[in-house]
């Protein structure tokens, strides 16, 4: 049985832990999936880990589609969440929805992940309205490396 967003909601209501591991390729996804992990994240960290880039800012939609599709092909059970790369959602609500749709269609994602809180809430609402599940990410936000002057944790308080 596949893990879905509804599965996550039920697990949360029951107070059950949800497991997630990052993978960037078919073989790793198969191993993670067979181990019974609930969710696989295809992170834009693939820029650092797989592509030898110094940050995640240079990762493209094409990179995420390519690696997301490979992970999806290796997965039978786990929920696949694919990162929206830098500037795929920041410029406009329209761009956010179109690019989230690409990750669902072309990468075969089950949900998309993007960085930010209040400042991207309009994009999250629009993506969800398009019937695309969203995993929002606050805390260490690597796409903001240039704005924050390095890799710094954000969102430690309710206000931030």
C-alpha positions as CSV (number, residue, x, y, z in Angstrom):
1,X,0.0,0.0,0.0
2,X,1.3,3.4,-1.0
3,X,1.9,6.2,1.6
4,X,-0.2,9.2,0.7
5,X,-0.9,12.7,2.2
6,X,-3.9,11.1,3.9
7,X,-1.6,8.5,5.4
8,X,0.5,11.4,6.8
9,X,-2.6,13.1,8.2
10,X,-3.7,9.9,10.0
11,X,-0.2,9.3,11.4
12,X,-0.1,12.8,12.7
13,X,-3.5,12.5,14.4
14,X,-2.4,9.3,16.0
15,X,0.9,10.8,17.1
16,X,2.9,8.4,15.0
17,X,6.4,9.3,13.8
18,X,6.8,9.9,10.0
19,X,10.1,8.9,8.5
20,X,11.8,10.7,5.5
21,X,15.1,10.1,3.8
22,X,16.7,12.0,1.0
23,X,17.5,10.2,-2.3
24,X,18.6,11.4,-5.7
25,X,18.5,8.3,-7.9
26,X,16.6,5.1,-8.8
27,X,18.8,2.6,-6.9
28,X,18.9,4.6,-3.6
29,X,15.1,5.2,-3.9
30,X,14.5,1.4,-4.3
31,X,16.6,0.6,-1.2
32,X,14.9,3.3,0.9
33,X,11.5,2.3,-0.3
34,X,12.1,-1.4,0.4
35,X,13.3,-0.5,3.9
36,X,9.8,0.9,4.7
37,X,10.6,4.6,4.9
38,X,7.4,6.7,4.7
39,X,8.7,9.4,2.5
40,X,11.6,10.2,0.1
41,X,12.7,13.8,-0.4
42,X,14.4,14.6,-3.7
43,X,16.2,17.7,-2.3
44,X,17.8,20.5,-4.2
45,X,20.8,19.5,-2.0
46,X,21.5,17.3,-5.0
47,X,23.4,20.3,-6.3
48,X,26.0,19.9,-3.5
49,X,25.8,16.1,-3.2
50,X,25.4,14.8,-6.7
51,X,26.4,17.7,-9.0
52,X,29.4,19.1,-7.1
53,X,28.0,22.6,-6.8
54,X,28.8,24.8,-3.9
55,X,25.2,25.6,-3.1
56,X,21.6,24.8,-4.0
57,X,21.0,28.1,-5.8
58,X,22.3,26.8,-9.2
59,X,20.0,23.8,-9.3
60,X,17.5,24.0,-12.1
61,X,14.0,22.7,-12.7
62,X,15.4,20.3,-15.2
63,X,17.8,18.9,-12.6
64,X,14.8,18.4,-10.2
65,X,12.6,16.8,-12.9
66,X,15.4,14.5,-13.9
67,X,16.3,13.3,-10.4
68,X,12.7,13.3,-9.2
69,X,11.6,11.0,-12.0
70,X,14.5,8.6,-11.3
71,X,13.5,8.4,-7.6
72,X,9.8,8.0,-8.5
73,X,10.6,5.1,-10.8
74,X,12.4,3.4,-7.9
75,X,9.5,3.9,-5.5
76,X,6.5,1.7,-5.0
77,X,5.4,2.7,-1.4
78,X,6.9,5.9,-0.1
79,X,5.5,9.4,-0.7
80,X,7.9,11.2,-3.0
81,X,8.4,14.9,-2.2
82,X,10.4,17.0,-4.8
83,X,12.1,20.3,-3.9
84,X,11.2,23.4,-5.9
85,X,14.5,24.9,-6.8
86,X,15.6,28.5,-6.3
87,X,13.5,31.0,-8.5
88,X,11.0,28.3,-9.5
89,X,8.4,29.9,-7.1
90,X,9.8,33.2,-5.8
91,X,9.0,35.5,-8.8
92,X,5.2,34.9,-9.0
93,X,2.3,32.8,-8.0
94,X,1.9,31.8,-11.6
95,X,5.5,30.5,-11.8
96,X,5.0,28.7,-8.5
97,X,1.9,26.8,-9.8
98,X,3.3,26.0,-13.2
99,X,6.6,24.7,-11.8
100,X,4.9,22.7,-9.1
101,X,2.7,21.2,-11.8
102,X,5.8,20.3,-13.8
103,X,7.2,18.4,-10.8
104,X,4.0,16.5,-10.4
105,X,3.6,15.6,-14.1
106,X,7.2,15.2,-15.3
107,X,9.0,14.1,-12.1
108,X,6.0,12.1,-10.9
109,X,6.2,13.7,-7.4
110,X,3.5,13.1,-4.9
111,X,4.1,16.5,-3.2
112,X,6.4,19.5,-3.7
113,X,8.6,21.3,-1.1
114,X,9.5,24.9,-1.0
115,X,11.4,27.2,1.5
116,X,9.8,30.0,3.4
117,X,6.9,31.0,5.6
118,X,4.6,34.0,5.5
119,X,6.5,35.5,2.5
120,X,5.5,32.5,0.3
121,X,2.0,31.8,1.8
122,X,0.3,33.1,-1.3
123,X,2.2,30.7,-3.5
124,X,1.5,27.8,-1.1
125,X,-2.3,28.6,-1.2
126,X,-2.3,28.7,-5.0
127,X,-0.3,25.5,-5.3
128,X,-2.7,23.7,-2.9
129,X,-5.7,25.2,-4.7
130,X,-4.3,23.5,-7.8
131,X,-4.6,20.2,-5.9
132,X,-0.9,19.8,-5.4
133,X,0.3,18.9,-1.9
134,X,2.9,21.2,-0.4
135,X,5.6,20.6,2.3
136,X,6.7,24.0,3.5
137,X,10.2,24.3,4.9
138,X,11.4,26.8,7.5
139,X,14.6,26.6,9.5
140,X,17.8,26.2,7.6
141,X,16.9,27.6,4.2
142,X,19.8,27.0,1.9
143,X,18.3,28.9,-1.0
144,X,18.7,32.1,1.0
145,X,22.4,31.5,1.5
146,X,23.2,34.8,-0.4
147,X,20.6,36.9,1.4
148,X,21.5,35.6,4.9
149,X,25.3,35.7,4.4
150,X,25.7,31.9,4.7
151,X,23.9,28.8,5.9
152,X,22.0,30.2,8.9
153,X,19.0,28.7,10.7
154,X,15.8,30.8,10.4
155,X,12.4,30.5,12.1
156,X,13.4,29.7,15.6
157,X,10.6,31.8,17.1
158,X,6.9,32.1,16.3
159,X,7.4,35.6,14.9
160,X,10.2,34.6,12.6
